[in-house]
Amino acid sequence: MTIDVTVRRTIPVPPERVAAYAMDWRNDSRWTQGIRRAELTRPAGPGGFGTGAEVTRTAYFLGRRIDYVLRVAAYEPPRLLDMVSVAGPMPMHVTYTFTPDARGTLAALRVRGGPGGLFRLARPLLARQVRSSLTKDLRDLERRLTEREGDG
């Protein structure tokens, strides 16, 4: 049994602005639950970020430090960012999608993976925790973007 969790939220900001903020790895620790540090450890050509780039993240999840590397498998701003783990405690596939909506942007975060090691024992708890974290991520993303809108 693997984990496959998707959460969605309509954010009252145009997709280009939502995607620009959410797809920028330098913002990961500002809106993504548990991430303390993110670093571009393998650029994708001269542009820096895109398909093939790798971002190393340090996060805390269920009270444990987790270091992992996500490789960008698809990068199609402002619509799609798809990443797969190439190093870390468990296989993971993370997808961000941003779709135009009458009220702004329909943002969706999807995490798929199979818990390894000690996480395998806590699979049901892990799925609930991932859903809770992703829900908070989208709430925090909206809050950051709407606060920035208000700043002009």
C-alpha positions in Angstrom: 0.0 0.0 0.0 1.4 3.4 -1.0 0.3 6.9 0.1 -1.5 9.0 -2.5 -2.8 12.3 -1.1 -4.1 15.3 -3.0 -5.4 18.5 -1.6 -6.9 21.5 -3.5 -7.7 25.1 -2.7 -8.9 28.0 -4.7 -6.6 31.0 -4.1 -7.9 34.4 -5.2 -4.7 35.3 -7.1 -3.8 34.8 -10.8 -2.1 31.4 -11.6 1.1 33.1 -12.8 1.6 34.8 -9.4 0.7 31.6 -7.5 3.0 29.5 -9.6 5.9 32.0 -9.5 5.9 31.9 -5.7 5.1 28.2 -5.1 7.5 26.9 -7.8 10.4 29.0 -6.5 12.5 26.7 -4.2 13.7 29.7 -2.3 10.2 30.1 -0.9 9.9 26.4 0.2 10.5 27.1 3.9 8.1 30.0 3.9 5.0 28.1 3.0 5.7 24.3 3.1 5.1 22.6 6.5 8.2 21.3 8.2 10.8 22.5 5.7 13.6 24.3 7.5 16.0 24.6 4.6 15.9 24.2 0.8 19.0 24.5 -1.5 19.4 24.2 -5.2 22.1 21.5 -5.3 22.0 20.7 -9.0 21.0 23.5 -11.4 19.3 22.8 -14.7 21.5 24.5 -17.2 22.2 28.2 -17.2 18.6 29.0 -16.1 19.2 27.4 -12.7 15.8 25.9 -12.1 13.8 23.6 -14.4 13.6 20.0 -15.6 16.6 18.1 -14.2 17.4 20.5 -11.4 17.7 19.0 -7.9 16.6 20.7 -4.6 17.9 19.3 -1.3 15.4 19.9 1.5 15.8 19.5 5.3 12.4 19.0 7.0 11.0 17.8 10.2 8.1 15.3 10.0 6.5 13.4 13.0 9.3 14.8 15.1 12.2 13.5 13.0 14.7 15.3 10.8 14.5 14.2 7.2 16.9 15.2 4.5 15.9 14.4 0.9 16.6 15.4 -2.6 13.8 16.1 -5.2 14.7 16.1 -8.9 12.4 18.2 -11.2 10.8 15.7 -13.6 8.5 18.3 -15.3 8.5 22.1 -15.1 5.8 23.9 -17.1 5.1 27.2 -15.4 2.5 28.4 -14.5 0.7 25.1 -14.8 2.9 22.2 -13.5 5.9 21.3 -11.2 6.5 17.6 -10.9 9.3 16.3 -8.7 10.6 12.8 -7.7 12.8 12.0 -4.8 16.3 10.7 -5.7 17.6 10.5 -2.2 15.9 10.3 1.2 14.2 8.0 3.7 11.3 7.0 1.3 10.4 7.2 -2.3 8.3 10.2 -3.0 6.6 11.9 -6.0 5.4 15.5 -5.5 3.2 17.4 -8.0 2.0 21.0 -7.9 -0.6 22.1 -10.4 -2.2 25.5 -10.9 -5.3 25.9 -13.0 -7.1 29.1 -13.8 -10.4 29.4 -11.9 -13.2 32.0 -12.0 -12.0 33.1 -8.5 -8.3 33.0 -9.2 -6.3 29.8 -9.2 -7.2 26.2 -8.3 -4.0 25.0 -6.6 -3.5 21.3 -6.1 -0.7 19.5 -4.2 -0.3 15.7 -4.6 2.2 13.5 -2.8 2.6 9.8 -3.6 5.1 7.4 -2.1 5.7 4.3 -0.2 6.9 4.7 3.4 10.2 3.0 4.1 12.0 2.0 7.3 10.2 3.0 10.5 7.6 5.0 8.5 6.2 1.8 7.1 4.8 0.9 10.5 3.0 4.2 10.8 1.5 4.3 7.2 -2.1 5.2 8.3 -0.8 8.0 10.6 1.6 9.1 7.9 -1.2 9.5 5.3 -3.3 11.6 7.7 -0.3 13.7 8.6 0.6 14.3 4.9 -3.0 15.4 4.2 -2.9 17.8 7.2 0.4 19.2 6.2 -0.6 19.7 2.6 -3.8 21.4 3.7 -1.8 23.8 5.9 0.6 24.4 3.0 -2.1 25.6 0.7 -3.6 27.8 3.5 -0.2 29.3 4.2 0.4 29.8 0.4 -2.9 31.7 0.1 -2.1 33.8 3.2 1.4 34.7 1.9 0.1 35.6 -1.5 -3.0 37.6 -0.4 -0.9 39.5 2.2 1.5 40.4 -0.6 -1.4 41.5 -2.8 -2.5 43.8 0.0 1.0 45.3 0.3 0.6 46.5 -3.3 
